[in-house]
């Protein structure tokens, strides 16, 4: 009986605590994310994006709402791009920092609201955000981004923008270029 209690204490209790941390993180950011939950971008989508948008190690890449940092790690692996990610969900931020450290990926993940940041220095902007957030982001990008900057939006189009290319990889991936 004692072994069962120790097993529960050593395995089940930490799993429950992880689930609670995940749930609390989601609830804390709901007003800002408009109900979007943290969901990793599929490897298939990331591969399609990285084939469609070439970069060099000098490319200034940002991932808005970077989640666990999967896109940043893939861009580093393929192009040696040292991207920057913004994340406000504490759980996703923790995962991104942990995974980037574990895989020794020299990207920077910032625990900040990207809507309050100056995005003008970035050349490639990646986002996988809900339409309500994209509606707020669209004018910010128009105002701040330089001519030639590329914006990639998974699943949902940027309101008021005309895509340069749409990739069908399950759900659509919209690729825009600032003119």
N, CA, C and O of each residue as an XYZ file, in Angstrom:
716
protein
N       0.819     -1.195      0.000
C       0.000      0.000      0.000
C       0.863      1.258      0.000
O       0.514      2.255     -0.634
N       1.979      1.212      0.706
C       2.886      2.357      0.778
C       3.478      2.709     -0.573
O       3.670      3.883     -0.890
N       3.773      1.665     -1.387
C       4.327      1.914     -2.719
C       3.320      2.628     -3.618
O       3.697      3.481     -4.423
N       2.066      2.286     -3.483
C       1.020      2.924     -4.292
C       0.904      4.400     -3.937
O       0.752      5.247     -4.817
N       0.974      4.699     -2.666
C       0.899      6.097     -2.227
C       2.088      6.887     -2.767
O       1.925      8.016     -3.231
N       3.278      6.300     -2.708
C       4.456      6.981     -3.226
C       4.377      7.146     -4.741
O       4.810      8.160     -5.289
N       3.823      6.144     -5.405
C       3.632      6.246     -6.849
C       2.680      7.391     -7.179
O       2.935      8.187     -8.082
N       1.591      7.459     -6.442
C       0.640      8.558     -6.653
C       1.285      9.905     -6.378
O       1.115     10.855     -7.142
N       2.021      9.978     -5.292
C       2.667     11.239     -4.926
C       3.742     11.628     -5.937
O       3.920     12.808     -6.239
N       4.451     10.641     -6.455
C       5.556     10.930     -7.364
C       5.170     11.132     -8.815
O       5.903     11.788     -9.554
N       4.045     10.590     -9.244
C       3.651     10.680    -10.651
C       2.349     11.446    -10.840
O       2.299     12.414    -11.599
N       1.328     11.026    -10.173
C       0.002     11.600    -10.390
C      -0.077     13.045     -9.908
O      -0.601     13.905    -10.616
N       0.430     13.314     -8.731
C       0.351     14.668     -8.175
C       1.089     15.675     -9.073
O       0.529     16.733     -9.361
N       2.316     15.394     -9.527
C       2.968     16.345    -10.438
C       2.176     16.543    -11.743
O       2.116     17.657    -12.264
N       1.578     15.479    -12.264
C       0.769     15.629    -13.477
C      -0.440     16.522    -13.233
O      -0.800     17.338    -14.082
N      -1.053     16.367    -12.090
C      -2.197     17.222    -11.745
C      -1.740     18.670    -11.606
O      -2.429     19.583    -12.060
N      -0.592     18.884    -10.987
C      -0.072     20.245    -10.832
C       0.247     20.877    -12.185
O       0.006     22.069    -12.381
N       0.783     20.098    -13.115
C       1.054     20.601    -14.465
C      -0.253     21.006    -15.142
O      -0.327     22.066    -15.763
N      -1.274     20.176    -15.025
C      -2.584     20.498    -15.622
C      -3.171     21.768    -15.010
O      -3.750     22.592    -15.717
N      -3.023     21.920    -13.718
C      -3.524     23.128    -13.051
C      -2.761     24.355    -13.548
O      -3.371     25.388    -13.824
N      -1.444     24.256    -13.663
C      -0.636     25.379    -14.167
C      -1.058     25.750    -15.589
O      -1.162     26.930    -15.925
N      -1.297     24.745    -16.413
C      -1.751     24.971    -17.793
C      -3.091     25.708    -17.793
O      -3.263     26.694    -18.509
N      -4.027     25.227    -16.994
C      -5.367     25.832    -16.949
C      -5.311     27.268    -16.431
O      -5.966     28.150    -16.986
N      -4.550     27.506    -15.391
C      -4.431     28.856    -14.838
C      -3.805     29.803    -15.867
O      -4.242     30.945    -16.009
N      -2.786     29.327    -16.578
C      -2.156     30.147    -17.618
C      -3.162     30.547    -18.690
O      -3.184     31.697    -19.130
N      -3.984     29.609    -19.105
C      -4.986     29.897    -20.131
C      -5.989     30.938    -19.650
O      -6.328     31.868    -20.381
N      -6.453     30.780    -18.438
C      -7.451     31.703    -17.880
C      -6.864     33.110    -17.742
O      -7.553     34.093    -18.016
N      -5.624     33.214    -17.329
C      -4.994     34.521    -17.133
C      -4.923     35.343    -18.415
O      -5.027     36.569    -18.370
N      -4.747     34.683    -19.555
C      -4.549     35.420    -20.811
C      -5.790     35.488    -21.691
O      -5.739     36.091    -22.763
N      -6.899     34.893    -21.275
C      -8.115     34.895    -22.102
C      -8.555     36.285    -22.565
O      -8.920     36.433    -23.731
N      -8.536     37.300    -21.715
C      -8.963     38.618    -22.200
C      -8.085     39.145    -23.345
O      -8.575     39.851    -24.227
N      -6.824     38.812    -23.329
C      -5.901     39.299    -24.365
C      -5.929     38.420    -25.615
O      -5.830     38.932    -26.730
N      -6.062     37.112    -25.444
C      -6.018     36.193    -26.589
C      -7.379     36.006    -27.241
O      -7.494     35.320    -28.257
N      -8.402     36.606    -26.667
C      -9.769     36.529    -27.205
C     -10.273     35.085    -27.267
O     -11.055     34.732    -28.150
N      -9.831     34.276    -26.345
C     -10.308     32.903    -26.259
C      -9.428     31.872    -26.942
O      -9.690     30.674    -26.833
N      -8.401     32.307    -27.637
C      -7.509     31.359    -28.313
C      -6.688     30.595    -27.281
O      -6.159     31.179    -26.335
N      -6.591     29.309    -27.472
C      -5.772     28.481    -26.615
C      -4.419     28.258    -27.269
O      -4.278     28.373    -28.487
N      -3.437     27.941    -26.460
C      -2.114     27.628    -26.997
C      -2.176     26.294    -27.733
O      -2.483     25.259    -27.142
N      -1.884     26.332    -29.018
C      -1.840     25.132    -29.857
C      -0.582     25.228    -30.710
O      -0.358     26.242    -31.371
N       0.222     24.206    -30.702
C       1.441     24.209    -31.513
C       1.108     24.150    -32.998
O       0.170     23.465    -33.408
N       1.876     24.867    -33.789
C       1.751     24.802    -35.242
C       2.300     23.458    -35.704
O       3.347     23.015    -35.232
N       1.595     22.811    -36.624
C       2.036     21.488    -37.077
C       3.364     21.577    -37.815
O       3.672     22.584    -38.453
N       4.125     20.533    -37.719
C       5.418     20.472    -38.414
C       5.228     20.575    -39.927
O       6.058     21.161    -40.623
N       4.130     20.003    -40.435
C       3.830     20.085    -41.869
C       3.658     21.528    -42.315
O       4.194     21.933    -43.347
N       2.911     22.301    -41.539
C       2.705     23.719    -41.862
C       4.028     24.482    -41.799
O       4.338     25.280    -42.684
N       4.784     24.234    -40.769
C       6.068     24.928    -40.622
C       6.979     24.604    -41.793
O       7.630     25.499    -42.333
N       7.037     23.348    -42.193
C       7.869     22.950    -43.325
C       7.419     23.669    -44.599
O       8.253     24.156    -45.362
N       6.106     23.738    -44.830
C       5.569     24.423    -46.015
C       5.919     25.907    -45.998
O       6.268     26.479    -47.031
N       5.825     26.522    -44.835
C       6.153     27.948    -44.716
C       7.629     28.183    -44.999
O       7.985     29.093    -45.748
N       8.486     27.365    -44.402
C       9.925     27.561    -44.578
C      10.385     27.247    -46.003
O      11.424     27.742    -46.440
N       9.626     26.435    -46.721
C       9.926     26.213    -48.136
C       9.475     27.409    -48.981
O      10.103     27.730    -49.989
N       8.396     28.061    -48.572
C       7.839     29.181    -49.338
C       8.536     30.502    -49.048
O       8.579     31.377    -49.913
N       9.075     30.661    -47.860
C       9.705     31.916    -47.451
C      11.153     31.627    -47.078
O      11.431     31.080    -46.011
N      12.066     31.997    -47.961
C      13.474     31.735    -47.647
C      14.024     32.873    -46.792
O      13.605     34.025    -46.900
N      14.957     32.515    -45.959
C      15.592     33.474    -45.051
C      17.088     33.220    -45.042
O      17.568     32.206    -45.548
N      17.805     34.149    -44.465
C      19.239     33.986    -44.258
C      19.511     34.158    -42.771
O      18.627     34.597    -42.036
N      20.701     33.827    -42.315
C      20.994     33.996    -40.889
C      20.824     35.450    -40.405
O      20.629     35.688    -39.213
N      20.898     36.404    -41.321
C      20.763     37.818    -40.949
C      19.304     38.295    -40.907
O      19.035     39.416    -40.476
N      18.374     37.461    -41.345
C      16.959     37.851    -41.382
C      16.463     38.155    -39.973
O      16.736     37.410    -39.031
N      15.736     39.253    -39.844
C      15.110     39.621    -38.564
C      13.716     38.998    -38.538
O      12.801     39.487    -39.201
N      13.558     37.922    -37.773
C      12.321     37.146    -37.691
C      11.673     37.340    -36.330
O      12.348     37.343    -35.301
N      10.342     37.503    -36.337
C       9.600     37.558    -35.081
C       8.396     36.639    -35.181
O       7.742     36.557    -36.221
N       8.111     35.947    -34.083
C       6.943     35.081    -33.968
C       6.038     35.701    -32.911
O       6.384     35.739    -31.730
N       4.879     36.184    -33.343
C       3.942     36.864    -32.447
C       3.008     35.833    -31.824
O       2.182     35.234    -32.512
N       3.147     35.633    -30.530
C       2.409     34.561    -29.854
C       3.109     33.254    -30.143
O       2.509     32.333    -30.698
N       4.375     33.164    -29.772
C       5.243     32.070    -30.218
C       4.936     30.714    -29.599
O       5.530     29.714    -30.001
N       4.023     30.654    -28.629
C       3.708     29.357    -28.039
C       4.942     28.692    -27.478
O       5.691     29.299    -26.713
N       5.157     27.439    -27.860
C       6.319     26.705    -27.343
C       7.590     26.960    -28.145
O       8.606     26.306    -27.907
N       7.554     27.894    -29.088
C       8.751     28.270    -29.845
C       9.081     27.354    -31.006
O      10.179     27.427    -31.558
N       8.156     26.499    -31.381
C       8.403     25.501    -32.435
C       8.827     26.146    -33.759
O       9.768     25.676    -34.399
N       8.143     27.214    -34.173
C       8.485     27.867    -35.438
C       9.884     28.488    -35.363
O      10.652     28.404    -36.322
N      10.208     29.098    -34.249
C      11.540     29.687    -34.073
C      12.637     28.631    -34.170
O      13.671     28.849    -34.801
N      12.397     27.489    -33.537
C      13.404     26.413    -33.591
C      13.566     25.882    -35.013
O      14.684     25.601    -35.445
N      12.465     25.743    -35.738
C      12.536     25.237    -37.112
C      13.262     26.228    -38.021
O      14.040     25.818    -38.883
N      13.017     27.521    -37.839
C      13.701     28.541    -38.648
C      15.201     28.534    -38.339
O      16.024     28.721    -39.236
N      15.551     28.321    -37.077
C      16.964     28.226    -36.712
C      17.595     26.994    -37.369
O      18.681     27.072    -37.942
N      16.912     25.879    -37.279
C      17.449     24.633    -37.824
C      17.672     24.734    -39.337
O      18.687     24.266    -39.852
N      16.726     25.341    -40.035
C      16.820     25.409    -41.493
C      17.700     26.549    -42.003
O      18.480     26.360    -42.937
N      17.579     27.737    -41.393
C      18.254     28.928    -41.924
C      19.242     29.573    -40.948
O      19.882     30.563    -41.303
N      19.384     29.047    -39.741
C      20.222     29.639    -38.693
C      19.776     31.069    -38.358
O      20.600     31.932    -38.057
N      18.468     31.302    -38.415
C      17.885     32.593    -38.064
C      17.704     32.639    -36.555
O      17.112     31.733    -35.968
N      18.207     33.681    -35.934
C      18.043     33.869    -34.485
C      16.800     34.725    -34.261
O      16.895     35.936    -34.059
N      15.655     34.094    -34.298
C      14.391     34.810    -34.182
C      14.067     35.257    -32.769
O      14.707     34.861    -31.794
N      13.042     36.100    -32.699
C      12.522     36.593    -31.428
C      11.057     36.188    -31.348
O      10.313     36.336    -32.317
N      10.649     35.682    -30.201
C       9.257     35.325    -30.002
C       8.662     36.113    -28.847
O       9.333     36.390    -27.852
N       7.394     36.467    -28.995
C       6.653     37.127    -27.917
C       5.560     36.182    -27.462
O       4.856     35.584    -28.275
N       5.428     36.057    -26.156
C       4.402     35.170    -25.607
C       3.919     35.737    -24.274
O       4.723     36.138    -23.433
N       2.591     35.766    -24.089
C       2.034     36.256    -22.818
C       1.455     35.136    -21.957
O       1.118     35.356    -20.793
N       1.341     33.954    -22.517
C       0.845     32.816    -21.748
C       2.018     32.258    -20.935
O       3.000     31.798    -21.518
N       1.933     32.291    -19.601
C       3.071     31.840    -18.788
C       3.495     30.394    -19.070
O       4.688     30.091    -19.082
N       2.536     29.511    -19.293
C       2.863     28.109    -19.550
C       3.604     27.957    -20.877
O       4.635     27.288    -20.945
N       3.075     28.578    -21.926
C       3.720     28.493    -23.244
C       5.103     29.142    -23.201
O       6.053     28.621    -23.786
N       5.215     30.265    -22.517
C       6.514     30.942    -22.377
C       7.525     30.005    -21.706
O       8.658     29.871    -22.168
N       7.110     29.369    -20.627
C       7.980     28.431    -19.927
C       8.419     27.299    -20.871
O       9.598     26.945    -20.911
N       7.468     26.734    -21.629
C       7.799     25.656    -22.574
C       8.792     26.118    -23.632
O       9.755     25.415    -23.939
N       8.553     27.306    -24.190
C       9.450     27.824    -25.232
C      10.867     27.994    -24.698
O      11.833     27.583    -25.340
N      10.982     28.594    -23.534
C      12.310     28.798    -22.955
C      12.982     27.459    -22.647
O      14.172     27.282    -22.906
N      12.215     26.523    -22.097
C      12.775     25.217    -21.747
C      13.206     24.451    -22.994
O      14.311     23.911    -23.038
N      12.343     24.402    -24.001
C      12.665     23.648    -25.215
C      13.801     24.296    -25.985
O      14.669     23.591    -26.500
N      13.822     25.613    -26.078
C      14.923     26.276    -26.776
C      16.240     26.025    -26.053
O      17.279     25.857    -26.693
N      16.203     26.000    -24.734
C      17.402     25.684    -23.970
C      17.818     24.237    -24.137
O      19.002     23.940    -24.297
N      16.855     23.343    -24.100
C      17.130     21.916    -24.245
C      17.766     21.606    -25.603
O      18.706     20.816    -25.693
N      17.242     22.237    -26.654
C      17.765     21.992    -28.006
C      18.877     22.960    -28.395
O      19.354     22.951    -29.530
N      19.283     23.791    -27.443
C      20.375     24.760    -27.653
C      20.121     25.658    -28.864
O      20.996     25.860    -29.707
N      18.916     26.183    -28.925
C      18.528     27.074    -30.017
C      18.667     28.510    -29.522
O      17.998     28.902    -28.566
N      19.533     29.300    -30.165
C      19.809     30.658    -29.683
C      18.761     31.686    -30.125
O      19.094     32.704    -30.731
N      17.513     31.410    -29.818
C      16.458     32.376    -30.099
C      16.110     33.069    -28.787
O      16.475     32.607    -27.706
N      15.406     34.174    -28.902
C      15.013     34.924    -27.715
C      13.498     34.871    -27.581
O      12.777     35.197    -28.525
N      13.020     34.468    -26.428
C      11.581     34.450    -26.165
C      11.317     35.466    -25.062
O      11.895     35.404    -23.977
N      10.427     36.404    -25.374
C      10.127     37.485    -24.439
C       8.722     37.320    -23.869
O       7.764     37.074    -24.601
N       8.620     37.459    -22.570
C       7.329     37.376    -21.879
C       6.721     38.780    -21.902
O       6.731     39.502    -20.905
N       6.194     39.142    -23.074
C       5.644     40.482    -23.276
C       4.493     40.435    -24.267
O       4.337     39.478    -25.026
N       3.690     41.495    -24.241
C       2.583     41.683    -25.166
C       3.128     42.328    -26.445
O       3.580     43.472    -26.414
N       3.089     41.614    -27.551
C       3.649     42.139    -28.797
C       2.925     43.385    -29.292
O       3.495     44.158    -30.062
N       1.684     43.596    -28.865
C       0.952     44.793    -29.285
C       1.575     46.059    -28.696
O       1.337     47.156    -29.202
N       2.357     45.920    -27.647
C       3.017     47.064    -27.015
C       4.462     47.229    -27.466
O       5.179     48.091    -26.960
N       4.885     46.412    -28.407
C       6.273     46.425    -28.871
C       6.386     47.059    -30.257
O       5.437     47.030    -31.042
N       7.546     47.627    -30.547
C       7.828     48.185    -31.870
C       8.297     47.033    -32.770
O       9.312     46.394    -32.492
N       7.559     46.781    -33.833
C       7.877     45.662    -34.731
C       8.579     46.124    -36.015
O       8.774     45.328    -36.933
N       8.953     47.387    -36.081
C       9.466     47.963    -37.331
C      10.790     47.363    -37.814
O      11.101     47.459    -39.001
N      11.558     46.759    -36.944
C      12.865     46.239    -37.369
C      12.790     44.829    -37.956
O      13.793     44.316    -38.452
N      11.624     44.201    -37.906
C      11.520     42.820    -38.365
C      11.214     42.739    -39.854
O      10.457     43.543    -40.397
N      11.821     41.747    -40.498
C      11.637     41.520    -41.935
C      10.642     40.401    -42.214
O       9.962     40.417    -43.240
N      10.552     39.432    -41.311
C       9.601     38.333    -41.443
C       8.832     38.243    -40.134
O       9.412     38.121    -39.055
N       7.504     38.308    -40.260
C       6.626     38.275    -39.107
C       5.746     37.046    -39.245
O       5.034     36.899    -40.239
N       5.788     36.165    -38.259
C       4.978     34.960    -38.271
C       3.938     35.052    -37.163
O       4.247     35.473    -36.048
N       2.694     34.655    -37.473
C       1.665     34.627    -36.430
C       0.632     33.538    -36.719
O       0.329     33.221    -37.869
N       0.117     32.992    -35.654
C      -0.960     32.015    -35.702
C      -1.938     32.485    -34.638
O      -1.950     31.977    -33.517
N      -2.761     33.467    -35.007
C      -3.618     34.174    -34.061
C      -5.070     34.133    -34.502
O      -5.360     33.922    -35.680
N      -5.979     34.333    -33.565
C      -7.418     34.381    -33.846
C      -7.778     35.654    -34.623
O      -7.073     36.659    -34.528
N      -8.873     35.611    -35.390
C      -9.298     36.781    -36.170
C      -9.473     38.062    -35.354
O      -9.143     39.142    -35.844
N      -9.980     37.974    -34.126
C     -10.146     39.186    -33.309
C      -8.806     39.853    -33.014
O      -8.704     41.080    -33.026
N      -7.789     39.055    -32.752
C      -6.458     39.594    -32.483
C      -5.856     40.131    -33.782
O      -5.211     41.179    -33.779
N      -6.063     39.419    -34.888
C      -5.546     39.888    -36.186
C      -6.175     41.223    -36.575
O      -5.518     42.056    -37.199
N      -7.425     41.432    -36.219
C      -8.100     42.697    -36.518
C      -7.404     43.862    -35.812
O      -7.286     44.949    -36.378
N      -6.950     43.641    -34.596
C      -6.203     44.660    -33.854
C      -4.774     44.794    -34.372
O      -4.220     45.893    -34.393
N      -4.180     43.683    -34.788
C      -2.788     43.668    -35.239
C      -2.613     44.288    -36.619
O      -1.591     44.920    -36.885
N      -3.580     44.119    -37.486
C      -3.470     44.557    -38.880
C      -3.038     46.024    -39.035
O      -2.071     46.282    -39.751
N      -3.708     46.992    -38.398
C      -3.267     48.381    -38.560
C      -1.890     48.644    -37.947
O      -1.138     49.483    -38.444
N      -1.563     47.934    -36.879
C      -0.238     48.087    -36.264
C       0.851     47.673    -37.252
O       1.859     48.365    -37.398
N       0.646     46.544    -37.928
C       1.634     46.078    -38.901
C       1.745     47.054    -40.072
O       2.848     47.361    -40.523
N       0.611     47.536    -40.560
C       0.626     48.513    -41.664
C       1.424     49.755    -41.297
O       2.155     50.300    -42.124
N       1.280     50.195    -40.065
C       1.946     51.414    -39.608
C       3.438     51.203    -39.369
O       4.242     52.086    -39.667
N       3.812     50.051    -38.839
C       5.182     49.860    -38.375
C       6.123     49.158    -39.349
O       7.326     49.421    -39.334
N       5.601     48.273    -40.194
C       6.509     47.462    -41.013
C       7.050     48.235    -42.198
O       6.383     49.099    -42.767
N       8.269     47.899    -42.548
C       8.936     48.525    -43.692
C       8.531     47.830    -44.986
O       8.074     46.687    -44.980
N       8.706     48.532    -46.075
C       8.440     47.977    -47.401
C       9.292     46.717    -47.591
O      10.480     46.698    -47.267
N       8.659     45.670    -48.120
C       9.355     44.409    -48.356
C       9.194     43.394    -47.244
O       9.469     42.212    -47.449
N       8.752     43.826    -46.063
C       8.565     42.886    -44.951
C       7.526     41.833    -45.339
O       6.573     42.118    -46.064
N       7.727     40.628    -44.850
C       6.836     39.509    -45.142
C       6.067     39.156    -43.874
O       6.649     39.021    -42.798
N       4.751     39.009    -44.015
C       3.896     38.613    -42.896
C       3.272     37.267    -43.252
O       2.711     37.097    -44.335
N       3.377     36.319    -42.333
C       2.817     34.980    -42.522
C       1.751     34.783    -41.455
O       2.020     34.938    -40.264
N       0.542     34.442    -41.882
C      -0.554     34.210    -40.944
C      -1.158     32.835    -41.202
O      -1.629     32.552    -42.303
N      -1.142     31.993    -40.193
C      -1.720     30.655    -40.310
C      -3.223     30.692    -40.031
O      -3.684     31.329    -39.084
N      -3.963     29.997    -40.874
C      -5.400     29.739    -40.735
C      -6.310     30.922    -41.017
O      -7.375     30.744    -41.608
N      -5.921     32.124    -40.611
C      -6.811     33.267    -40.745
C      -6.122     34.410    -41.489
O      -4.946     34.690    -41.255
N      -6.868     35.077    -42.401
C      -6.267     36.187    -43.152
C      -6.169     37.452    -42.300
O      -6.909     37.637    -41.334
N      -5.236     38.308    -42.688
C      -5.126     39.622    -42.061
C      -6.190     40.526    -42.665
O      -6.207     40.711    -43.882
N      -7.070     41.090    -41.861
C      -8.129     41.948    -42.401
C      -7.565     43.148    -43.159
O      -6.690     43.861    -42.667
N      -8.087     43.354    -44.371
C      -7.672     44.494    -45.180
C      -6.389     44.294    -45.966
O      -5.940     45.223    -46.636
N      -5.793     43.134    -45.910
C      -4.548     42.852    -46.634
C      -4.848     41.888    -47.774
O      -5.761     41.068    -47.676
N      -4.086     41.986    -48.847
C      -4.213     41.070    -49.978
C      -2.994     40.149    -49.973
O      -1.862     40.619    -50.083
N      -3.222     38.831    -49.844
C      -2.077     37.913    -49.788
C      -1.338     37.843    -51.113
O      -1.935     37.879    -52.189
N      -0.045     37.742    -51.003
C       0.804     37.528    -52.169
C       0.696     36.063    -52.606
O       0.795     35.731    -53.787
N       0.487     35.203    -51.599
C       0.418     33.762    -51.845
C      -0.412     33.120    -50.741
O      -0.371     33.558    -49.591
N      -1.162     32.082    -51.091
C      -1.890     31.285    -50.103
C      -1.481     29.832    -50.299
O      -1.625     29.278    -51.389
N      -0.981     29.233    -49.256
C      -0.568     27.836    -49.288
C      -1.678     27.030    -48.621
O      -2.142     27.382    -47.536
N      -2.093     25.971    -49.259
C      -3.088     25.075    -48.665
C      -2.357     23.879    -48.060
O      -1.922     22.968    -48.765
N      -2.237     23.910    -46.768
C      -1.602     22.805    -46.035
C      -2.570     22.425    -44.922
O      -2.342     22.721    -43.749
N      -3.660     21.759    -45.318
C      -4.777     21.585    -44.393
C      -5.541     22.894    -44.392
O      -6.327     23.160    -45.301
N      -5.315     23.704    -43.383
C      -5.869     25.050    -43.341
C      -4.948     25.987    -44.125
O      -3.771     25.681    -44.316
N      -5.479     27.126    -44.579
C      -4.642     28.021    -45.399
C      -3.556     28.730    -44.590
O      -3.702     28.986    -43.395
N      -2.484     29.032    -45.278
C      -1.401     29.845    -44.749
C      -1.297     31.045    -45.686
O      -1.073     30.889    -46.886
N      -1.459     32.226    -45.134
C      -1.462     33.452    -45.923
C      -0.099     34.116    -45.829
O       0.436     34.316    -44.739
N       0.456     34.456    -46.992
C       1.751     35.123    -47.030
C       1.548     36.480    -47.703
O       1.033     36.569    -48.818
N       1.965     37.534    -46.997
C       1.808     38.910    -47.459
C       3.180     39.561    -47.586
O       4.131     39.171    -46.909
N       3.268     40.552    -48.459
C       4.486     41.363    -48.516
C       4.076     42.822    -48.499
O       3.223     43.251    -49.276
N       4.699     43.588    -47.594
C       4.378     45.002    -47.463
C       4.926     45.734    -48.691
O       6.093     45.593    -49.058
N       4.036     46.526    -49.316
C       4.483     47.275    -50.511
C       4.509     48.763    -50.247
O       4.857     49.542    -51.134
